Amino acid sequence: MTDAQILAMANDVIEAQDHLLAGSAVHPIEVPLGRPQIRWLDDLQCWITRGQVLRCHLSDNEQRGLVVWIDDEKLDVDAFARLLVSYAGWGMRITFVDESEVCEPPDVIIQDPED
C-alpha cells in the first residue's frame, strides 16, 4: 500500500468512528448477547469495538499482567489500550461486578465507601 492509501484508510476509520460516536453520545449502543462486541481490522492490526458498551472479564497471566477477555478473545494490556484509543477525547465509566453479573446493568449506589 502507498502512504496515500494508508492515510486514506486511516481517515475513513476515523470518520466512521466519529459518525458512530456522534449518534451514541446520549444513548450508548450495547451489542446483544451472542453477537461479537469487537472485530479485528487486518489493515490496522488492531481490535475495534462494534458498540459503546463492553462486557469484559478480567484475569491475569503467568507474569501477573492483566488479561481482558471480550467475547472469547484474549487481549493483553497493549491490545486493550489500542482498542480504547479510538475513544480518545471521550469519557468512560468502569463498574466492577461479579463475573456472573457482567451481562446485567448494575444498580449503582452513590456514596463515599468510607461512610
MIDOMAR-321269 format. One record per residue (C-alpha): z, y negated, x; residue number from 0; residue in three letters. Coordinates in pm, 1 decimal. Layout:
N
          Z          Y          X   pos   code
          Z          Y          X   NUM    ala
...
! end
This chain:
115
          Z          Y          X   pos   code
        0.0        0.0        0.0     0    met
      -67.0     -351.9      114.0     1    thr
      204.9     -614.9      134.7     2    asp
       47.8     -790.1     -165.3     3    ala
       60.6     -469.7     -371.9     4    gln
      424.7     -409.2     -278.6     5    ile
      515.8     -768.2     -368.8     6    leu
      327.9     -744.6     -699.5     7    ala
      507.5     -419.8     -785.5     8    met
      847.8     -566.9     -698.4     9    ala
      771.6     -874.4     -908.9    10    asn
      668.1     -651.2    -1200.8    11    asp
     1001.0     -466.1    -1178.2    12    val
     1196.4     -793.8    -1170.4    13    ile
     1000.9     -931.7    -1466.6    14    glu
     1059.0     -612.8    -1667.3    15    ala
     1431.2     -617.7    -1585.7    16    gln
     1459.9     -985.2    -1680.5    17    asp
     1284.5     -915.3    -2010.6    18    his
     1509.2     -618.1    -2083.3    19    leu
     1827.6     -802.8    -1989.1    20    leu
     1740.3    -1114.3    -2189.5    21    ala
     1748.7     -914.4    -2511.4    22    gly
     2065.8     -726.1    -2424.2    23    ser
     2286.1    -1017.2    -2317.0    24    ala
     2465.9    -1015.9    -2651.5    25    val
     2414.9     -652.4    -2753.5    26    his
     2407.2     -411.7    -2457.1    27    pro
     2199.4     -100.2    -2515.1    28    ile
     2364.1      238.6    -2466.8    29    glu
     2127.8      531.0    -2423.4    30    val
     2207.3      809.6    -2673.9    31    pro
     2385.8     1123.5    -2554.1    32    leu
     2144.0     1380.9    -2421.6    33    gly
     1889.0     1121.8    -2308.1    34    arg
     1869.3     1012.0    -1940.9    35    pro
     2061.5      693.0    -1864.4    36    gln
     1890.8      636.3    -1530.0    37    ile
     1548.3      705.5    -1385.9    38    arg
     1413.7      736.5    -1032.5    39    trp
     1149.1      493.2     -909.5    40    leu
      940.9      668.4     -644.7    41    asp
      776.0      345.7     -531.7    42    asp
     1108.9      170.9     -459.9    43    leu
     1304.6      486.2     -373.0    44    gln
     1598.1      398.8     -597.4    45    cys
     1754.9      466.5     -935.5    46    trp
     1739.0      213.2    -1218.0    47    ile
     1924.7      204.9    -1548.2    48    thr
     1749.7      260.0    -1879.8    49    arg
     2016.8       70.6    -2075.8    50    gly
     2306.6     -160.3    -2000.7    51    gln
     2592.8       84.4    -2066.8    52    val
     2655.9      367.6    -1821.5    53    leu
     2872.3      670.8    -1889.7    54    arg
     2985.0      790.9    -1547.2    55    cys
     3218.1     1043.2    -1388.4    56    his
     3381.3      978.6    -1052.4    57    leu
     3456.6     1230.2     -781.8    58    ser
     3478.6     1231.1     -405.5    59    asp
     3305.6     1416.1     -126.0    60    asn
     3448.8     1601.2      174.3    61    glu
     3500.0     1271.1      361.6    62    gln
     3682.5     1118.4       60.9    63    arg
     3379.1      899.6       -9.7    64    gly
     3309.1      801.8     -368.2    65    leu
     3055.9     1001.9     -568.2    66    val
     2934.0      867.9     -902.7    67    val
     2783.1     1117.0    -1147.1    68    trp
     2546.5      976.0    -1408.4    69    ile
     2394.7     1242.5    -1628.9    70    asp
     2353.7     1529.0    -1380.2    71    asp
     2264.3     1300.7    -1090.1    72    glu
     2499.5     1266.7     -793.1    73    lys
     2491.4      913.1     -649.1    74    leu
     2672.2      814.7     -332.3    75    asp
     2811.4      462.7     -295.1    76    val
     2488.1      327.2     -147.7    77    asp
     2269.1      471.8     -423.9    78    ala
     2508.7      344.1     -691.5    79    phe
     2512.0       -3.2     -533.0    80    ala
     2130.9       -9.5     -523.5    81    arg
     2131.2       82.7     -893.7    82    leu
     2367.3     -207.7     -970.8    83    leu
     2185.6     -469.0     -761.4    84    val
     1926.1     -516.1    -1036.5    85    ser
     2209.7     -678.0    -1233.8    86    tyr
     2294.6     -934.2     -963.8    87    ala
     2398.4    -1254.9    -1136.6    88    gly
     2541.3    -1069.4    -1436.8    89    trp
     2897.4     -954.5    -1500.5    90    gly
     3033.8     -612.6    -1582.3    91    met
     3345.8     -455.0    -1724.5    92    arg
     3475.3     -126.7    -1593.2    93    ile
     3702.4       76.4    -1817.6    94    thr
     3861.9      388.5    -1672.3    95    phe
     3918.6      664.6    -1926.5    96    val
     3986.5     1036.6    -1914.5    97    asp
     3671.0     1232.7    -1835.4    98    glu
     3674.1     1383.9    -2183.9    99    ser
     3668.5     1035.3    -2342.7   100    glu
     3377.2      883.0    -2149.0   101    val
     3139.3      905.9    -2446.1   102    cys
     3362.6      706.4    -2681.1   103    glu
     3422.0      330.0    -2659.9   104    pro
     3796.5      294.6    -2596.4   105    pro
     4042.2       84.2    -2792.7   106    asp
     4147.2     -171.1    -2532.6   107    val
     4498.2     -319.5    -2528.1   108    ile
     4518.0     -664.8    -2373.5   109    ile
     4847.2     -711.0    -2189.6   110    gln
     4981.7     -751.2    -1840.3   111    asp
     5059.6     -397.9    -1711.5   112    pro
     5389.8     -521.2    -1568.7   113    glu
     5518.1     -645.2    -1908.8   114    asp
! end
